[in-house]
Each structure stands twice: as structure tokens, then as C-alpha cells.
């Protein structure tokens, strides 16, 4: 089946918001599947680190696209927050060691 221009635009618009999280190039692979009355979207984002994967299935393709994009956005923010906390924790360790008098 052909992908309509409206679906192409919806996919492009929803997944472009992931670019605001990084200055690096991202590769986004999106698969749209219709199983009877279920519309499933499988999306994978490859960039730095492990790939992020999201799957959403609803009765409406546009809702599935939105849900998958939202899941990836949440995963990306969680990864970014985790890295920042890790860096902050490491810098606190270094500051504590520098503060010790030898």
C-alpha cells in the first residue's frame, strides 16, 4: 500500500521534535503497519549510544504515530537526564577528593 502525503507529513512532523534534544545527526526508522482494525507504529532512533525503540498500537494511525513519537521523546529525555545526573555525581566526587588535605 502507498503511504499518503498526509501520513508522511505527520511522521516527519512528530519525529522531528527529537532533533531538539541533540546537535548530532539522528537516524529515525519508522514502520507503519495495519493489522485489521489496529494501526501499529514501530520507530527506532539511532544516534549516539544505544538505539531507542518505541511501539504504539491504536485504532487510529495518527494517534499511534503521536504515541510512538511521545514514547521516544520520553526515552530521550530520560537518557539525557540520567547522563547529566551521572556527570554531576562524578564532579561531586572529584570536588570532595580535592577538598581533602593530604
PyMOL commands that set and color helices and strands:
alter all, ss='L'
color gray80, all
select helices_A, chain A and resi 5-21+61-99
alter helices_A, ss='H'
color red, helices_A
select strands_A, chain A and resi 27-35+38-46+52-58
alter strands_A, ss='S'
color yellow, strands_A
deselect
rebuild
show_as cartoon
